Amino acid sequence: MRSLVVALIIHLTLNPLIFLKGWYLFKRRRVLQRCWTVIFISELLLYVVGFLFRHHLPHEIIHPISIMGTSWMLFLLYLGGLVLIGDLVYLLLGRNIARPRELLNQPQKIKVGLFLASIVVVVLALSYGSYRFHHPVVKQLSMEIGKRSGRMDSVKIAVVGDLHLGYLIDRNDARRMVELIMAQQPDLILFVGDILDSRIEPVEQQRMDEELRRLDAPLGIYSCTGNHEYRYEGERKIGWLNDAGITMLRDSAVLVDSSFYVVGREDLVIPDRQSLVGLLDRQEVDRSLPLIVLNHTPNNLDEEVDAGADIALYGHTHQGQAFPGNLATRMAFEVAYGYLKKGNTHIYVTSGLGLAGPQFRIGTVSEVVVLHVKFRAE
């Protein structure tokens, strides 16, 4: 939902600037100018109408409009950035950085050529990003835990983050994701939150629970909560996930097959969520057994390390989703994506399988992570 609002803001602000830039450049090419005008006006009208009536129109109409609008948002952002960079480079090469009016003297052919080239670059980048999103990778990772786990010597775990099922990630996407997870034949499936995006209505209308119920693992399916679970009717959404066959661990622990613990933490949006140490004490967790902690946001890795977690799994970051977001998340988090061994704790932050907003992976990946965990022999 938030991504749709952001897209609307971009439509109403950056859209006119890019339109006027192209309209002015194409003034001597009437056919291009007319096509440019039709594209911008049609897209804007379609998206605004779709946004205003999104609760009343069927999914078959709202879904493509939402995809179009959020894609156009990224198109505008990238094209605007490239145009700005091109203008700066032109001024620098001509040593006119202090005289931006020199841009008006730029030869018309160069202006049009650079603008069209920028459009081609953006379209190619978005095409690549769409392919990356729709063709997720399966990452294999081996870990050894220095604890005994009863009769179990190893376990194969599918780790999945940030599906964001809703207006943009629809039932067809959910079906594709479920099939990819099940193709790994895991012993255990662990989600790290944000299974749902914002509103529950599109999920219920499309009966996406039927897809999630196809998930099956001998040792169970568990998840912690994410911040998106608590946007709009959080309790209803969490209840829906439980009914769909995913056990939501909310500051609670479960002993799996008398062998190891899976602990799910409440998301940071819950102001009174328990400390991990307090949670383990309250749940009377036997810390001599292996301990896997699910925590949506990787904002304080030391808490899991200090509490003695053997494996700590996170999501939330999307690896930045699309460039330059990947650079921003690297600065914001100790680990924005990937693996780190810290003390005796194996840490993994997944980029997630779905996305919030534009469905493009540029400089990032969509993934399912398969952990091959070995425990200490008896």
Secondary structure, DSSP 8 states (H G I E B T S, - for coil): -HHHHHHHHHHHHHHHHHHHHHHHHTTT-HHHHHHHHHHHHHHHHHHHHHHHTTTTS-HHHHHHHHHHHHHHHHHHHHHHHHHHHHHHHHHHHTT-TT-GGGGGGS-HHHHHHHHHHHHHHHHHHHHHHHHHHHS-EEEEEEEEESS--TT--EEEEEEE----BTTTB-HHHHHHHHHHHHHT--SEEEE-S--B-S-SHHHHHTTTHHHHTT---TT-EEE---GGGGSSSHHHHHHHHHHTT-EE-SSEEEEETTTEEEEE---TTSTT---HHHHHHHTT--TTS-EEEE-S--S-HHHHHHTT-SEEEE-SSGGGSBTTHHHHHHHH-S-SSEEEEETTEEEEE---SS-SSS---BSS--EEEEEEEEE---
